[in-house]
Amino acid sequence: TRKESSAASDVYKRQEYDLHLTACPADRLLAAAKAAAELLGINAAEALNRCRQLPLILGERVDARERDRIEARFADTCLPLQRTTHVPLAWQMGRP
């Protein structure tokens, strides 16, 4: 029904995502560090250090738009990100 599809749409809109870089071969380290520095707003040395000490958290509880932005930035590095999807339960829908 229309009400059910609206509820399903609301659940999708409220999904949140965690994104982690969990593996980075040595030959992709500089590309990963550059992308991480830009995304996280940190300097290159700090980003390089974090990329050497995986996993690296790139986003926690971000919305779909931010998830897409992070994934697009890392697509250029050819490094896959681990994505965890958080879906609100029906009884949590009324909570902020």
C-alpha positions as CSV (number, residue, x, y, z in Angstrom):
1,T,0.0,0.0,0.0
2,R,1.0,3.6,-0.3
3,K,1.4,4.0,3.5
4,E,3.8,1.0,3.6
5,S,5.9,2.3,0.7
6,S,6.1,5.7,2.4
7,A,7.2,4.0,5.6
8,A,9.8,2.0,3.7
9,S,11.1,5.2,2.1
10,D,11.4,6.9,5.5
11,V,13.5,3.9,6.7
12,Y,15.8,4.2,3.7
13,K,16.2,8.0,4.2
14,R,17.1,7.4,7.9
15,Q,19.8,4.8,7.2
16,E,23.2,5.7,8.4
17,Y,26.6,4.3,7.3
18,D,30.0,3.7,8.7
19,L,32.9,3.6,6.2
20,H,36.3,2.2,7.0
21,L,39.4,1.6,5.0
22,T,40.5,-1.8,6.1
23,A,43.3,-2.7,3.7
24,C,45.8,-0.7,1.8
25,P,48.7,-2.2,-0.2
26,A,52.0,-0.4,-0.1
27,D,51.7,0.8,-3.7
28,R,48.3,2.5,-3.0
29,L,49.4,4.1,0.4
30,L,50.1,7.6,-1.0
31,A,46.8,7.7,-2.9
32,A,44.9,6.6,0.1
33,A,46.7,9.1,2.4
34,K,45.9,11.9,-0.1
35,A,42.2,11.0,-0.2
36,A,42.0,10.6,3.6
37,A,43.7,13.9,4.2
38,E,41.2,15.7,1.9
39,L,38.2,13.9,3.4
40,L,39.2,14.2,7.1
41,G,40.8,17.7,6.9
42,I,44.1,16.5,8.3
43,N,47.6,17.0,7.0
44,A,49.3,14.6,4.7
45,A,51.7,13.2,7.4
46,E,48.9,12.4,9.8
47,A,46.8,10.8,7.0
48,L,49.8,8.7,5.9
49,N,50.3,7.6,9.5
50,R,46.6,6.7,9.9
51,C,46.6,4.7,6.6
52,R,49.5,2.7,8.0
53,Q,47.5,1.8,11.1
54,L,44.3,0.4,9.7
55,P,41.4,0.3,10.0
56,L,40.9,4.0,9.3
57,I,37.4,5.4,10.1
58,L,36.3,7.6,7.2
59,G,32.8,8.2,8.3
60,E,30.6,7.2,11.2
61,R,26.8,7.3,11.1
62,V,26.9,9.4,7.9
63,D,23.9,9.9,5.7
64,A,23.6,8.6,2.1
65,R,24.8,11.8,0.5
66,E,28.0,11.8,2.6
67,R,28.5,8.1,2.1
68,D,28.4,8.7,-1.7
69,R,30.9,11.5,-1.4
70,I,33.3,9.4,0.6
71,E,33.0,6.4,-1.7
72,A,33.4,8.5,-4.8
73,R,36.6,10.0,-3.5
74,F,38.1,6.6,-2.7
75,A,36.9,5.1,-6.0
76,D,39.8,6.9,-7.6
77,T,42.2,5.1,-5.4
78,C,40.9,1.6,-6.4
79,L,40.7,0.7,-2.7
80,P,37.4,-0.8,-1.5
81,L,35.9,0.6,1.7
82,Q,34.0,-1.5,4.2
83,R,30.5,-0.2,4.6
84,T,28.2,-0.9,7.6
85,T,24.6,0.1,7.2
86,H,22.5,1.1,10.2
87,V,18.8,0.8,9.7
88,P,16.4,2.2,12.3
89,L,13.9,-0.2,13.7
90,A,10.2,0.6,13.4
91,W,9.8,1.6,17.0
92,Q,12.7,4.0,16.7
93,M,11.3,6.0,13.8
94,G,9.7,8.6,16.0
95,R,13.0,9.4,17.7
96,P,15.3,12.2,16.5
